Amino acid sequence: MIRLENVSKGFRGGANAVSGLSLDIPDGQICVLIGPSGCGKTTTLRMINRLIEPDAGRILVDGQDTQGVDRAQLRLKMGYVIQNTGLFPHMTVGENVGTVPRLWNWDKARINARVDELLTLVGLDPHEYRRRYPHQLSGGQRQRVGFARALGADPPILLMDEPFGAVDRITRERLQHEFINIQRSVRKTVVFVTHDIDEAVMVGDRICLFEMQAKVAQYDTPDAILTRPASPYVAEFLGRERLVRRMSVVTIDPLTLAHPPGGPRPDEPRVQLASSLTEAFAAALTSPTERAAVFENDRYIGAFTATSLLESLRRASAVGGDEVATGI
């Protein structure tokens, strides 16, 4: 677990960027930090690996205060991915991905095997890409290499600062989907900074929405934040119009439905499988069980819940990316 205890950071000539922040980030989950520009989310991220030193408070990783750990050693145990990848232009793709294993003095054969494994993991054929240079790659390919490099020595923690922010929308959605799939297999503890609420909902296990000075407006699961905003500020930040537009054109994915024992209750609202997410979610909100019974004609299919909403959105984006994002 990553724990921040009453952490503050100020910069010369200005107010605190972070003021008294306390936050627990569970192992194996993606915690998304989101909020307006200048709210302290990137400062918070960089204090975790001590690229920025806090002025007050403590940051603990697995119970150990990071101030008691050598900074270089601390960073070697944390993968770090930034918006513009930070790849070394004079190094090949293979050399970039093998950077941290070399610093750990792995032997050449082990490094080569790890490079091939990671390039395959991020969808780049090692025989085709390991000898290329960053300038020979597309933006999406560079982001994949940056992610592979961050995984080089299998660190337990990944810090990701707007990792997909420098690519076009179609590439971004494809990378989000690939990242979710990879996370399901590697299960890292991820701190992920973004300014995009759609991205936060897509990738996050938990979302921490900041006000200025990293004041926590709400910290919860995506479905809880979507369905139960803690304040008018949270509701406004969610950008309900964008989410509603997206929900109005996506239909229920039957693979996302729950199957409660005993089937639907008599007082649960009914919707058809071809209904939009907007229609299904509206029905679920009126239900005493917070779910709607989904039917295909007269045949019961399952129960639509807030989780069904999120998974339907995720799966719809994944299908759209596969159809149009070739060559990324």
N, C-alpha and C positions, 0 to 999 in steps of 0.2 A: 504494500500500500504506500501511496505517496500522501503525506500529510503536511499541510501548511497550517502553522499555528500563529495567528495574529501577526502576519507578515506585512511589513510596510516598506515602501521604497519611494524616495523623493529624488528629484533632480535639481541641480543648481538653478536658482532663479525662478522656480515654479512650485506649484502645489504638488502634493504627493501623487505619484502615478498609481500606487497601490497603498491602501490605508487599512491596516488591521484585518487582513484577509485570513480567514480560516476555512479550510477545505480538505475533505478526504476523498481520494481517488482510488477506488477499489482495484485490486489486481485483476488483470485480464480483461479490463473494460476500456472502451473508448470514451473519454471524457472530453466533450467539446466546450471550449471557452469561446463565448460569443458576446458581442456588445458593440456599441458605437465606436467610431474611431477615437483613439486616445483614451479608452476606458481602462487600459492597463493589462489587456489580455496577453500581448506579446511580452511585456515586461514580466508578467507572472511566469510565463513559459520559460523565459531565459533565466529566471532566478532558480528554477529547478535544477538546471545543469551548471549553474554558477557562471554563466556568461555575464550576468548582472548579479551583483552581491546585494542581498537585502540589507536595509538599514536597521530593521528590528524584526523580532520574531524568529521562528525556526522552521526549517523545511526538513522533514524526515523521510527517508526511503527505507522501508522495511524496519522501521524503528531506529535507524541510525541518522543522527544529525549530519547533514551534508557538509556543514562547516568543519567537521572533523575528518573529512575525506579529501585527499589530494585532488585538486581540480581536474588535472589531466586524467587521472585514473577514473574519476567520477564520469567524465564525458565519454571515455572509452566504453563505459557500460550503459550508455544511453544513445540510441540512434537519434539523429537530428536531420529533419527534412525541412527545407525552406522553399519559398515560392519559386525562385529561379534556379533551384537545384544545387547551385554551388559546386558543380562538377569542375574538376581540374582540367582546363582546356588542353594542356600538353600531354595528358594521360589518355590512354585508350579506355574504352568502356570497361574492359576486364581489369585494368589497373585501378580505375576509379572504384569499382566494386570491391576490390581486394585491399583497399587502403587500411581499414582497421585491422583485419587479420594480419597484415604485415607489421603493424605496430605492436601486435601481440606476439610477434615472432613465430607465427605459424610456418611450417615448412611449405615449400613451393607446391608440392603435390596436393596438400590439403587446401591451400588457397585456391588452386585451379579448380578443384572439385567443388569448393564452396561457391566460386564465381559462376560455374556452370549451373549449379543447383538454383542459385538466386535469379539468374537471368531467365531460366526456365520458369521459375515461380511467378515472375512479373510478366511473362508472355513474350519474351525476346529470345529467339533461338541463339544460343551461345556461339554456334559455329558461324552464324551470320553477323552477329553484333559485337562479339568480345574484342575484335581488333579495330573497330571503328572509333572515331574520335567524336566528342560531343557535338562539334559543328556539323557533323554528317547525319545527325539525328533530328527528327521532328520534335516539337515541344513536348508532345505526349510521351515520346520515347525517352527524352531526357528526364522527365519526371519519374518514369519507371526505373531508370538507372539510378536516380537519386534515392528512390525508395529502396532499391536493392542494396545500394551502398550502406544505407542506414541499418539494414539487417545483417551486415557483413559478419560480425562476430556473434550473432544471435543474442543481442542485448535484450534484457527483460522489459526495457522501457523505450518507447518511441516518443519523441517530441516533434510535432509537425506544425509548422507555422505557415498558414495559407498555402498548403502544398500544391494545390491545383489551381491557384488563383491566376496564373500567368498563361493559361491555355483557353481555347475557345470553349463555348458551352457544350458542344457535342463531345469533345475530347474530355472535358471535365466530368461529364456524367459517366462516360465509360471508365475513367480512372476511379471515380467514386465506387462504382460497382466492383471493379477489380480489387480495390482496397478492402472492401467489405468481405469479398471471397477469401482473400489472403488472410485477413484477420481471423476468420473462422477457423483457419488451419493452424495459424501460429500463436494466436491468443496472447498478444503482447498487452502490456499496460500502456495505453496511448493517451497523450494529452494533445489535443488537436485544436488549433486556433483557426477560426474562420469569421468572416463578417456576414456570411450568407446563411439565413435561417433555413432555407431549403436543404443546403448541404448539411447543416447541423442535424436536422431531422433525419436525413438520409443515412448518415454514417454513425451517429452517436448512440451509445448505450445510455449515457447520461449527458445532459446539457446544463452548463452553468452560464446563466445569462447575467452579465455584469451591467451595472450602471457605472457612472464615472468613479474613478479611484478604486476600481475593482470591487465595488460594493455588490454583493450577491443579491440580485433581484429574485431569482428562483434557481434552484438546483434540483433537478429531478429527471425522470425518464422522459423521452420525447413524447410518449403518449399522454403522460400526466400533464406536461406543460401545454400540449395542444388542447387537451380537454378541460384543464383546470388552471388557467393562468392565475398566478398569485396576486396580480395587481393590474391596474389599468396600463401601467408602463409595459408589463410583459405582454398583455394583449395587443397593445399597439405595435410593439417590436415584432411580434409574430407575423405581421404583414398578412392579415387574414384574407385580404383580397387576392393576393397571389396564390395562397394555398387553396382558396375556394375555387379559383379558376382552374387550378390543376386537378382538384378533386372532381370538378364537374365533367371532365372529359375522360376520366379513368373509371372503368367499371370494376366490380368486385372480382377478385381473383379467388376461385374456389379453393386453391391450395392454401390460402391464408385463414380459412375459417376454423373456428373452434368446434368441438363436438362434445357438448356437455351431456352427462349421463341423463337418460330419460327424455332426450329430445327437447323441443321447444316448449316453453310454458304457455298456457292459454292467454296470459296477459302480455306476452311479448309481441311487438309489432312485426309484421311480415313484409319482406321486400323480395322482389324477383332478382335472380342471379344477374340479369342484364342491367340492373340499376346502377347508376353512377355512385361513386363514393360519397358524394354530397348527399344524395337521397338516403343511402344506407346509414351514413353517420347521423343524419338528422333523426332517422327512426330510432337508432340506438340511444340517442340522448333522451328520448321521451320514454324509454323503457325502464321499468323498475329494476331490471337486471343489468342495465347499461349494455345491452346487446339486442340485436335484431335477428329474427329467424329468416334464413335465406332459403327461398324455394326456386326450383326450376319447373315452371308450370305448377303441378300439384305435388311434386316430389321434394321433400325436405333435404337440403344440402348440408347445412351447418349453421353456426351462429357467427354473426358479424360483430366484432368488437373493435375497440380502439387499436389493438394490435393488428387486426385485420386491415384497418385503414393504412397503417404505416407500411405493413408488408406488401399490400397491394400497390402502394406508391413506389416502393423500392423495386418490386418486380416489374412494374410498368416501365420504369426508367431503364432497368437493365435490358429489357427487350428492345426498347427504342435505341439504346446505344449499340447493341449488337447489329441492328439493321443498318445503321448509318455511319458507324464509326470505323469502318475498315481502314487500315493503313495507319492507325494511330500508333 
